[in-house]
Structures are given as C-alpha cells and as structure tokens.
C-alpha cells in the first residue's frame, strides 16, 4: 500500500490547504484500518448503502486496493526468471553501454542537424534485431520489437539532438565515475539506456504480449519545437500508439505534467534615418523597449507556475542612426493551457500597444510596424496522478527504493499528453549536472538502476 499512500499524500498537498491536508491524512489512516478485511467486491456491493462521505472513503479504499494489487503485480513480474535475467543483464552490461553513451555523444547532433547521430542509431537498431527499422521524413529513427499482439503499442523514445551549435567540441572526458561533455546527460544517457533496455530484453529472450516501438527522435530541444514527436503522432505513427514513455534526463524522475510554451520572434520595422537630421521619426528599438517594459510588468501566478522571458534582442546599425529594424525573442510558459493562452493574449496586446504608443509619440514620417512570428509552440498537457501509467511508474519506483515524486517539465511527452494519450517522461538513472552547459556531467554510479527501472516499467505496460 505504500505507493498508494505516497500518491494520496501528493494529491492532498497539491489540491488542499494545510488544515484540510491533515484531515485527509487522518481519513486515509481510518480508511486503511477499515478496509484491512474488505475486498473490492465487498466495497462495490455496499456502495449504495454509503452516505456521501462514506462513498468518498470507499472510493479511496478501492484506489488503495487497486494500488495494493499493482504492487503485487510489479513484485511478481520482477521475480519472473526471465525478468530477473534481464535485470541482471542490465547491471552486468552497464560498462559497455556507458562506453556506447560516450561514443554516441561524440557524434555531433546540433539543432536541426542530427543526421549523423541518427544514422548510427539506425545501425544499432538493426544490429539489435529490431524490425521495420527506418528513418521518417522528420529524421526520427524507428525500430519495432513486436509482441504477440500489435497492441498495446508502447512508444519508448529518447531524443537525438542537443542544444549545442555546429562546431562545438563534443569530446567526452572521464574523471573517475564522472563523465563530462556537451549532451552527456541530455540526452545521450537516454539513448544509451534505451539501447541497454533492448539488449536486456533480447538477452533474456523475453517475449512481450504488447509491442514496443523504439524511437530516437529529432527536434526535442529549443527551437526544434518537438518536431520529431509531433511528426510521429500526426503522421508517421498516427493512431498507432497506446502509451508513451520518453526517457530524458537522469535519476529516477517521473514527469507527468507537460509545461506548454509559446515562443515568438517579434520584428519591429520603421523607416530609419540620421539620429539628428531625422529626429522625430518613430523608432523600432524604442517601440521594442516599451514592449519589453510592458511584458516585465506582467503579474503571473505561482501556481500553476507561469513564466515569461525576453531572451534575445537585436537591431540597429549605428549609435547615430535611427534603426530601421529591431527584433526580440520571447518565451511564454505555463503548465496550464488556459493560463498559457491568457498570457499569450496579454503578450500580443502588449506588443501592439507598444507600437501604438511609439507612433503616437512621434507622428512624422513612416510609422513603426511589428510582425510576430511564432517560432515555437509546445502544447501543455497532463497525465493525471491517479492514471494507470503514473500509478504503475510510482510503484515501479518504489521497488527501486525511490519515492516516485511527480514533476512537471517540457519534454517530448507534451505532445501525447495534449492528445489524451497516457504519457510520462522518466529519467535514465545516474546523476546529471549542468544540463545544456559545455561542462555538462553525468555520474555513472549505480546508473544501471535507470535501465532496470525503465525495463520493469516497459514490461508492466505491455504485459
């Protein structure tokens, strides 16, 4: 029952104020005591006789019983001889896949140029025995491990791309158990864990009931805008996927909430001229400055966490010239779709009002105009904490000594979450630090646990 207790505690903290949380936890203790001798069938049979409060407690009891059965199922799965053999394979072969992690990471994969790394993953997919291996139009490398049935079809993916530009030195350095190099954790570790999982399944000769479709996808980072995963769900594998796991990052994390975002490049244009001789013309940079000041004045909630950032600016030709053009790049985020749309509307209004204010201030000559180009859109989404895929992930984590705390983030899982497809992102074990920095690091100590956790979770979802 421990997994259910943790889940209920997390939901309580999220949805209720502190005094109510205490009452909920007391109710949980009472419920646990009352159902120790009851079965799910008993609870369902007695449902009509319960009052509103007792119905709520009976419903909680059913959730707890279901989680108890889930715990037993996971434990039984891990005790199966073939699964035990696969878990041992993941442990003993970890040094080889750490070497693979390094080798793959030293193949450059800058934004929009993942081809070389993708070709190597395609080769590795073929050599591992995956079927129907191919690369789609978005550059996603796909390989299928068929089950005895086509469904459930679990899409298990890690991303190829990094944030680092072409020409970056991607050599990896070892310092004891620590590896250092651009992208070594994000997401070279995910790619290595995926390959280790495939190897462990093969070495233990495990035949799953459902199918696992493995993908090394493109465009997860930055302005890549999740283009690989969007292509999978809207084109390449449209209508074929039942469940989704993205392995991205390190540790034994579970992300069930997708932070959505809009990203804009706003370009302000005017006539331009000499700073003295043409004084009085509307100025694109000044209009942009007004817009930035208005954005900076936004009030946003802490919960759901909602953020804004003007990340890059540019424009102008000389200190003594009124610019003819200026631009800024803006990032808007929220885990809540309604809040994201509200922030988006406020941003567009702020930009339009800034241009109008600059044109009112300087009425001679050509007015300033603005164009807002959407350079990125990530849909927000959530896989509920009480959904089967999340409950299963929490219980698997418990078997590996982890609490299974849930988190939010912006990952490939945003896409299926927004479509109502059960989806989570998990860490790939080990410990990562300095993601997106040139000295990004990965500590390999006990990193095999990430592969083992992913293995058990994948099997639980397709068996």
RASUL-V607981 format. One record per pair of residues at least 4 apart in sequence whose C-alpha atoms are under 8 Angstrom apart, sorted by sequence separation. I is the first residue (numbers start at 0). J is the second residue. If there is no record, write none. Layout:
i->(I	I)
j->(J	J)
This chain:
i->(0	1	2	3	4	5	6	7	8	9	10	11	12	15	16	17	18	19	20	21	22	23	24	25	26	27	28	29	30	31	33	34	37	38	39	40	41	42	45	49	50	51	52	53	54	55	56	57	58	59	60	61	62	63	64	65	66	67	68	69	70	71	72	73	74	75	78	79	80	81	82	83	84	85	86	87	88	89	92	93	94	95	96	97	98	99	100	101	102	108	109	113	114	115	116	117	118	119	120	121	122	123	124	125	134	135	145	146	163	173	174	179	182	183	184	185	186	187	188	189	190	191	192	193	194	195	196	197	198	199	200	201	218	219	220	225	226	227	228	229	230	231	232	233	236	272	273	274	282	283	284	285	286	287	288	289	290	291	292	293	300	301	316	334	335	336	337	338	339	340	341	342	343	344	345	346	347	348	349	350	351	352	353	354	355	356	357	358	362	382	385	386	387	388	389	390	391	392	393	394	395	396	397	409	412	413	414	415	416	435	442	446	447	448	449	450	451	452	453	454	455	456	457	458	12	15	37	49	77	78	108	124	125	134	135	173	174	178	182	183	184	200	218	219	220	230	231	232	272	273	281	299	300	315	317	333	334	384	385	396	397	415	416	433	434	76	77	107	108	134	135	172	173	217	218	219	231	232	299	315	316	333	383	384	396	397	415	416	433	434	108	125	133	134	171	172	218	219	299	315	332	382	396	415	432	433	12	46	107	108	124	132	133	171	172	217	218	219	232	272	314	315	331	358	431	432	11	106	107	132	133	171	217	218	219	271	315	358	393	394	431	432	106	131	132	170	171	217	270	314	315	357	393	412	431	46	121	131	132	169	170	216	217	271	314	331	392	393	412	430	431	11	121	130	131	169	171	216	269	313	314	331	412	429	430	103	121	129	130	168	269	294	312	313	354	411	429	430	129	130	269	312	313	354	410	429	430	42	129	130	268	312	354	429	8	103	267	311	312	429	430	125	267	310	311	428	429	124	163	291	309	310	311	351	428	429	42	121	267	309	310	350	427	428	429	120	121	161	162	193	267	309	310	428	429	117	161	308	309	384	428	39	117	307	308	427	428	117	307	308	426	427	114	161	307	39	113	161	190	306	307	30	34	38	160	305	306	427	30	159	305	306	158	159	305	425	30	31	157	304	305	26	30	284	303	304	158	159	284	303	27	157	158	303	377	381	157	305	380	388	305	379	380	382	388	389	303	378	381	386	388	157	377	378	380	381	156	377	379	380	382	155	284	287	379	282	283	287	378	382	282	283	284	287	382	280	282	283	284	382	117	283	336	116	336	275	277	335	336	274	334	335	113	273	274	333	334	113	273	274	112	272	273	111	271	272	399	110	271	272	108	109	110	271	272	108	109	110	270	271	294	108	109	110	193	269	270	271	399	109	110	269	108	109	268	269	294	109	153	155	159	160	268	293	396	108	152	153	154	155	156	157	158	159	160	189	267	268	395	107	150	151	152	153	154	155	156	157	158	159	160	162	189	266	267	3	4	147	150	151	152	153	154	155	156	157	158	159	160	161	162	188	189	266	267	290	3	146	147	148	149	150	152	154	156	158	160	188	189	266	290	293	395	146	147	148	149	158	186	188	265	266	395	107	145	146	147	148	185	186	264	265	290	0	3	106	146	147	185	264	265	287	290	0	2	3	105	145	146	184	263	264	265	289	290	392	2	104	105	145	146	184	263	264	391	0	104	105	144	145	262	263	287	0	104	143	144	145	262	263	286	287	2	143	144	262	286	289	391	143	144	261	262	0	101	127	142	143	260	261	286	127	141	142	260	261	286	141	142	260	285	388	141	259	260	334	140	141	258	259	139	140	258	259	282	104	139	140	258	259	281	104	139	257	258	259	281	104	138	139	256	104	138	260	281	137	259	281	280	281	286	101	261	279	280	281	100	104	279	280	281	103	279	280	281	283	280	281	282	283	101	154	280	281	100	152	153	154	100	139	152	153	154	155	156	157	137	138	151	152	153	154	155	156	157	158	100	137	151	152	153	154	155	156	157	100	150	151	153	155	99	137	97	270	96	120	270	96	269	270	269	270	96	117	269	96	268	269	135	267	268	267	268	93	267	92	266	267	113	265	266	265	266	89	111	265	89	111	264	265	110	263	264	89	263	264	89	110	263	264	88	262	263	110	111	261	262	263	86	110	261	262	85	88	261	262	85	88	260	261	260	261	85	259	260	85	259	260	84	258	259	260	258	259	82	257	258	259	81	257	258	81	82	256	257	81	256	257	256	255	256	255	255	255	255	253	253	251	258	251	253	255	256	257	258	259	224	252	253	254	255	256	257	258	222	223	224	225	251	252	253	254	255	256	257	222	224	252	253	254	257	252	254	259	257	258	257	256	257	247	245	245	245	255	256	244	255	243	254	255	253	254	253	254	243	252	253	252	253	251	252	251	249	250	251	243	247	248	249	250	251	242	243	244	245	246	247	248	249	250	241	242	243	244	245	246	247	248	249	250	241	242	243	244	245	246	247	249	250	244	246	249	250	232	249	228	232	248	225	229	225	228	225	219	219	250	251	250	249	251	242	192	189	189	188	184	184	185	184	185	211	207	210	182	209	182	208	209	181	196	207	208	181	184	195	196	207	181	183	184	180	181	182	183	184	192	193	196	180	181	183	192	196	179	180	179	180	179	178	179	177	178	177	178	177	178	176	177	176	176	163	162	161	153	153	153	152	151	150	73	69	73	66	70	74	69	70	97	93	93	90	89	90	89	90	89	86	86	82	10	6	77	6	76	73	76	6	73	3	6	2	2	2	2	9	5	2)
j->(4	5	6	7	8	9	10	11	12	13	14	15	16	19	20	21	22	23	24	25	26	27	28	29	30	31	32	33	34	35	37	38	41	42	43	44	45	46	49	53	54	55	56	57	58	59	60	61	62	63	64	65	66	67	68	69	70	71	72	73	74	75	76	77	78	79	82	83	84	85	86	87	88	89	90	91	92	93	96	97	98	99	100	101	102	103	104	105	106	112	113	117	118	119	120	121	122	123	124	125	126	127	128	129	138	139	149	150	167	177	178	183	186	187	188	189	190	191	192	193	194	195	196	197	198	199	200	201	202	203	204	205	222	223	224	229	230	231	232	233	234	235	236	237	240	276	277	278	286	287	288	289	290	291	292	293	294	295	296	297	304	305	320	338	339	340	341	342	343	344	345	346	347	348	349	350	351	352	353	354	355	356	357	358	359	360	361	362	366	386	389	390	391	392	393	394	395	396	397	398	399	400	401	413	416	417	418	419	420	439	446	450	451	452	453	454	455	456	457	458	459	460	461	462	17	20	42	54	82	83	113	129	130	139	140	178	179	183	187	188	189	205	223	224	225	235	236	237	277	278	286	304	305	320	322	338	339	389	390	401	402	420	421	438	439	82	83	113	114	140	141	178	179	223	224	225	237	238	305	321	322	339	389	390	402	403	421	422	439	440	115	132	140	141	178	179	225	226	306	322	339	389	403	422	439	440	20	54	115	116	132	140	141	179	180	225	226	227	240	280	322	323	339	366	439	440	20	115	116	141	142	180	226	227	228	280	324	367	402	403	440	441	116	141	142	180	181	227	280	324	325	367	403	422	441	57	132	142	143	180	181	227	228	282	325	342	403	404	423	441	442	23	133	142	143	181	183	228	281	325	326	343	424	441	442	116	134	142	143	181	282	307	325	326	367	424	442	443	143	144	283	326	327	368	424	443	444	57	144	145	283	327	369	444	24	119	283	327	328	445	446	142	284	327	328	445	446	142	181	309	327	328	329	369	446	447	61	140	286	328	329	369	446	447	448	140	141	181	182	213	287	329	330	448	449	138	182	329	330	405	449	61	139	329	330	449	450	140	330	331	449	450	138	185	331	64	138	186	215	331	332	56	60	64	186	331	332	453	57	186	332	333	186	187	333	453	59	60	186	333	334	56	60	314	333	334	189	190	315	334	59	189	190	335	409	413	190	338	413	421	339	413	414	416	422	423	338	413	416	421	423	193	413	414	416	417	193	414	416	417	419	193	322	325	417	321	322	326	417	421	322	323	324	327	422	321	323	324	325	423	159	325	378	159	379	319	321	379	380	319	379	380	159	319	320	379	380	160	320	321	160	320	321	160	320	321	448	160	321	322	159	160	161	322	323	160	161	162	322	323	346	161	162	163	246	322	323	324	452	163	164	323	163	164	323	324	349	165	209	211	215	216	324	349	452	165	209	210	211	212	213	214	215	216	217	246	324	325	452	165	208	209	210	211	212	213	214	215	216	217	218	220	247	324	325	62	63	206	209	210	211	212	213	214	215	216	217	218	219	220	221	247	248	325	326	349	63	206	207	208	209	210	212	214	216	218	220	248	249	326	350	353	455	207	208	209	210	219	247	249	326	327	456	169	207	208	209	210	247	248	326	327	352	63	66	169	209	210	248	327	328	350	353	64	66	67	169	209	210	248	327	328	329	353	354	456	67	169	170	210	211	249	328	329	456	66	170	171	210	211	328	329	353	67	171	210	211	212	329	330	353	354	70	211	212	330	354	357	459	212	213	330	331	70	171	197	212	213	330	331	356	198	212	213	331	332	357	213	214	332	357	460	214	332	333	407	214	215	332	333	214	215	333	334	357	180	215	216	334	335	357	181	216	334	335	336	358	182	216	217	334	183	217	339	360	217	339	361	361	362	367	183	343	361	362	363	183	187	362	363	364	187	363	364	365	367	365	366	367	368	187	240	366	367	187	239	240	241	188	227	240	241	242	243	244	245	226	227	240	241	242	243	244	245	246	247	190	227	241	242	243	244	245	246	247	191	241	242	244	246	191	230	191	364	191	215	365	192	365	366	366	367	194	215	367	195	367	368	235	367	368	368	369	195	369	195	369	370	217	369	370	370	371	195	217	371	196	218	371	372	218	371	372	198	372	373	199	220	373	374	199	373	374	222	223	373	374	375	199	223	374	375	199	202	375	376	200	203	375	376	376	377	202	376	377	203	377	378	203	377	378	379	378	379	203	378	379	380	203	379	380	204	205	379	380	205	380	381	381	381	382	382	383	384	389	392	393	396	407	401	403	405	406	407	408	409	375	403	404	405	406	407	408	409	374	375	376	377	403	404	405	406	407	408	409	375	377	405	406	407	410	406	408	413	412	413	413	413	416	410	410	411	412	422	423	412	423	412	423	424	423	424	424	425	415	424	425	425	426	425	426	426	425	426	427	420	424	425	426	427	428	420	421	422	423	424	425	426	427	428	420	421	422	423	424	425	426	427	428	429	421	422	423	424	425	426	427	429	430	425	427	430	431	414	431	411	415	431	410	414	411	414	414	410	411	446	449	449	449	452	460	427	426	427	427	431	432	434	434	435	461	458	461	434	461	435	461	462	435	450	461	462	436	439	450	451	462	437	439	440	437	438	439	440	441	449	450	453	438	439	441	450	454	438	439	439	440	440	440	441	440	441	441	442	442	443	442	443	443	444	435	435	435	457	460	461	461	461	461	394	391	395	390	394	398	394	395	443	446	447	447	447	448	450	451	451	451	454	455	384	384	455	385	455	455	459	390	459	390	393	390	393	394	397	404	402	402)
